[in-house]
């Protein structure tokens, strides 16, 4: 009996120690993620203020009273508004002490001037506004940049095209408007039916760059879940219903859905108000438009989308793109498509590997719109 009780107490002690270790580890991780309290940063900044004040009094030539803006700026980025007010109170006391110890201001001396007080107060106001904005958004400064970076990388991974069997080549290039990290254009792709079919969806959300980023993020995740989960003819109706349920002010988008049989090269193209694709016929050397019929996504319910069918034979190339690549205020879309296919002719003899990015550079380098280009070649 005694041995059993001892084993039970030992097991309870181990569980308690394990729970303590987990809580300590979680509190540390939460702080560095920005989820925990900011008392460590507040304590460090409160210590820095008297340190700066003492340095100003001891070495006014090397440490100016305006150096108090440094902890104030850092506090605006790290602390909550309530903690920030305490930091500002400490900075105000430090200024009063410096002014009393250093004496009245005379020309040519380094003293606390009205201008110094105004600079510190202005920086403090800016820091408070930043802290209030972060508090409203609910994203700590230490975690906000990481979250945006994580979102951008997830979009890139989701837009990555799956590997194709031997005899096929594909590539995609995407350039957001204004050199931003987020775009209103996105691609989702998947190999379905045991890997024998490639499904690719290229979508252009209304708006551009950061203005369309939130809607693009939401739609890319939703469309990624729909691709391969529905029959090809059911994807665009489901996507259309999803946009209608969002009830956005700018709730429309154009999209093109490619369903390609990797064994035979046969494909069907379904479009929702999107620009036609173009196919290079290796036998004739000519580009042919492939235009499917369908309305914009998110405009009205019960929309029907009629596919256009084709086949990629050895040497053929299929290009899908968004309007930022071919449309501008000084030319018609048909002229833009002609220019794009004319530039693409340069790669017929040398091959299209690495051509997608160079084509965007050649025909739409300085266009202030999102641009996306998808190339699929059968070797």
N, C-alpha and C positions, 0 to 999 in steps of 0.2 A: 504493500500500500504506500509506504514511504517513497519507494522508487517511482511509483506512478505519479504521485503528487509533485515530486521534484521535476520529472520530465514535463509535466503539464506547465509548471511555473517557468521552466526554461523555454518552452515553446512560446508562452505568452510574452516573455521578455524579448525573445527574438523578433516576434511580430511587432512589438512596440518600438524596438530599435529600428526595424525596417521601415515602419511608418514614419518615424522621425526623420530618417535619411531621405525618404521620398519627399516629405514636406519641405525640408531644407533645400533639396535640389530643385523642387518646383518653384520655390520662392525666388531662388537665384536666377533660374531660367526666365521666369515671368518678368523679373526686373529688366534683364537685358533685352527681352523682347518688347519691353515697354508696357507690360501688363500689370506690373506691380507698383507699389508706392514709390514716390519720388523723394523719399526722405534722405537717401544717400546723396543724391545730387544737391538737394537743398542744404544739407549739412556742409558739403564741400564748398558750395558757393558762399555760405554764411561765414565760413572760416576765411575765404579769400578776401572778403571785404575789409576786415580789420588789418589783414596782412598788407593789402594795397595802401590803406590809410597810413599805417606805420612806415611803409616804404616812402610814401609821399612826404611825410614829415621829416624822415631821416635823410633822404636823398631827393629833394625836390627837383634837382637838375635832371635826374634820370627817370623819375617816376612822376608823371603829371597827375593832378587831381582828376583829369578826364579819363584816366585809366579805369575808373569805376564802371565805365560803360561795358567793359569786357565781361564781368560776371552778370551784368544786366542782360546783355545780348544772349549769353549762354543760357541764362535762366528763362528767357523768353522762348527758347527752343526746347527746353527740357521740362520745365515745371508747369504745374497746373496754375490757373489764375489765382487761387487762394494762397498757394505757397509763394507765388510771385510777389504778392503784396507785402508779405513779410520780408522778402529780400529787398524790395524797394525801400521799406522803412529803415532797414539796416544801412543801405546806401545813403539815405538822407542824413542819418545820424553821423555817418562817416564824413560827409561833406561839412556838416556843422562843426565837427571836431577839428577837421583840417583847417577850416576858416578861422577858428578861434586860436589854434596853435600857431599857424603860419603868420597871422597878423593881417593888417589891412593891405589892400593891393596898392602897389606903386608901379609906375611905368618901368618896364624892363625886368620886373621880378616875376617869379613863377608862383602865383597865389591862386586861391579860389576866386574866380571872377563871376559876375553875373552870366557871362557867356558860357562858362563851364557848367553852371547850374542848369542853364537852358538846354545845353547839349545832353547832359545826363537825363534830364526830364523827358526830352523828345525821344531819346533812345528807349527809355522806360515805357513810354506810351506805345511805341511801335511794338516792343516786346509783349506788352499786355494784349494788344490786338492780335498778335500771332498766337499767343496762348489761348485766347478766347476762340479763335477760329479752329485751332486743333481740338479744343474741348467740344465744340459743336459738331465737328466731323466725327470725333470719336476715334481718331487715329493718332497715337503718340508719335512724336517726332522720330524717336529711335526706331519705330516700326513702320512709319509711313513710306519712306523710300524703299524699304525692303519689300513691302507689299506691292508697290507699283512694279518693281523689278521682277517679282515673282509672277505677277499677272502678265507682264510682257513675255517672259520666258514660257509660260504656259500656252500663250497664244502661238508662239513660234513652234512649240512641240506639237500642238494640235493641228497647225497648218502644214506640218511636215508630211510630205507625200510618202506613202508606203513603197517599199522596194518592189520592183517589177521583175518578172522572169526575164531570162536571156532573150534578146531580140527586141526589147522595148527600152525606150529612154524617155524620161520625163523630168521636167524642172519647172520651178515656179519662182518668180521674182515679184517682190512687193515693195513699193516705195510710198510711204505716207506723204501727205501734203506738208510742206514746210520743214521737211527733215525731222518730223516728230516720231515718237516711238510707237504711237497707236494710230490705227487706221480705220476708216469706214469700210474698207475692202478686206475680205478674209476668204480663206479656202479651208474646207474640211474634206477629207478623203479617207477612204477605207476600201480594203479588199474583202469582198463578200463571196458567198456561194463557194466556200472552201478555197478561197484565194483565186478563183478562176475569173472573177469579175472585178473591175476597178470602178468604184463610184467616186466622183469628184463633184463638189458643189462650190462654185465661185459666186460670191455674193457681194453686192455693192449697196451698202446702207445709205439712206439719205443723209446728206451732210458730209463732212470731211474732217480728217485729222482728229483732234481731241474733241471737237463738237459731236462727232459720231461715235466716240470711243466706247462710252458706256453701253449704247445700244448694240454696237458691234460685238462687245464682249458677251453680252447676254445671248445674242443670236448665235454666235459661233458655238457656244456651249450647247444650246438647244438643238441646233442643226447637226452638231457632231453626234448627239444622242439619237437623232432620227435616221441618219444615214446608215443603211444596212439593217435597220430595225423594221423598215416598211418596204413593201414592193416598190420598184422604181416609180411606177405611176402614182403612188400614194404619198411620195415625199413632198412635192410642192403643194398639194392641197393641205397637208398637215402643217407645213411651214406657214402657209397663208392664214390658216385658222389661228396659229400661235400669235402671229403679228396682230391680228384683229383683236384678240383677247387682251393684248397689252394696252390698247387704246392710247397710243402715243400721239402727240400733236404732229410729229413728223414720223409717222409709223410705217412708211412704205420702204420697200427695198426691191432691187432687181436681183435675179438669181438665175444661174444656168446649171443644170444638173446633167452630168455626163455619166452614162452607164456603158462601159466598154468591156466586151468579152475578150479576154487576153488570149484565148485559144484560137479564135477565128478572126479577130480584128473587127468584128461587127460591133456597131455602137448605136445608141439612140441618144438624142440631145433634147432635153426638155427645158423650156425657157419661161421665165416669169418676167416679161418686159425687158429682158436683157438683150445686149447687142448680139448679133449673129457671130458664130464662130467661123473661122476660115480654115479650109483644108487644102493642103498642097497635094496635087495629084502627081506622083512621081513619073507616071507615063507621059503626061502632056506638059508637065512643068508649070501648070497654071494653078492659081488659087481660086477656090470656089467657096462662096458663102454658104453657111449652113444655118438657116434661120428657122427656129421653131416658133410656135404660136402660143401666146399666153399673156395674161395681164400682169401688172405689178403685184407684188406681194403686199398684203395689208390694205388693199383698197376696198374690196367687197367680198362677201362670202359666196360660196358656191362656184368659184372660178374654175374653169376647165383649162387644162394644159395639154396641148397636142404635140407629140414628139416628131422630130425629123430623124430619119434613119440614114446610116451610112456605113462605110467600111474602110478601115485603114489597111492598105496593102503594104508590102515591103517598100520602104522608101517614102511613104506618105507621112505627112506632118499635120497635126491638128493644133490650132492656136485658139485659146479662149482668153478674153481680156475684158477690162472694165472701160468705161467711157473716158476716164481721165487720160487714157493712152491715145485716143483717136479724136476726141472732141475738143474744140476750142472756139472762142468767140469769132475768130477770123476765118474759119473754114468749116465745111460741112463734114458730117460723120463719114460719109462715103469717101471723101478726099483723105481723111485721116486713116481710114482702113487701107486705101491704096498706098499711102505713104508707108504704113507699117509693113504691108506685104512686099513693097519694093525694097525696103531695108532687109526684110527676111530673105529675099532672093540671094543676097550676098553669101548666105550660109548653106545654100543648096549643095554646092560642090564640096565644101569643107566640113559639113556636118553642123548640127544644131547644139552640140554640147557647149554649155556656157553662153548660149545666145540670148537667153531671156533677159538677163540684166543689161546686156549691151543694146538690145533693141529698145528698152526703156530709155537708156541714155541717148540713143540716136533720135528717137521721135518725140519724146516728152520729158526731156531733162529738166526744164525750168517751168513746167506746168504746175500751177498751184492747186493741185487736186490729187487725190489718192490714185495710184496706178498699180494695177496687178496684171500679170501676164503668165499664162500657163501654156507650156509646150508639151505635147505628147508625140513621140516619133516612133515609128516602127522601122527598125534597122533592116 
